[in-house]
Amino acid sequence: MMRRLAAGVAAAALGASVLATAVAPAMAAEPADPDFDGGSTSLQLQADPNPVREGRTLHLGGKLSVQCDEDYINGFVSVHHADYCKDSEKWHRLGWKRIVILFQPDGSGKWEYVDTLKTNRGGRFSTDVPAYTSGTWRAVFEGSRHLAPSEGTDWVKVIRH
């Protein structure tokens, strides 16, 4: 029973830290360290349909990519599951990375946590959410040791009945 209690406390602490880090630090598109020498990333987000009727399902999807330059190819980033840049690629999709979804209703200055997703092996992610109010959807990749953070946004208009 003590193991279950300890695991529950650890999970609660982890969940709280994920929420705290998801909302606050990802505001900058560039790493805070000026000497950062990692791969540049690009995160694209698309919300469909737009406009959407209130209460209907809104599909959020996108992809995460890293720029293929010599730092990435030379192994500054750990490469898994045949995750490499082909000679003809300028950008390569990143699989198995964490993406945080946030929402900011129109007229509000506060971002609300919605979900945490992982990209698939092709660097794509998607989720469905109910649409209740117009606002901006935001997907955030917080970066990693050798990958710069990036984010994508999409504004959606919700049509009331």
Secondary structure, DSSP 8 states (H G I E B T S, - for coil): -HHHHHHHHHHHHHHHHHHHHHHSGGG-SS-S-TT---B-EEEEEEEESSSEETTSEEEEEEEEEEE--HHIIIIIS---TT----TT-SEEE--S-EEEEEEEETT----EEEEEEE--TTSEEEEEEE--S-EEEEEEE--BTTB--EEEEEEE-EE--
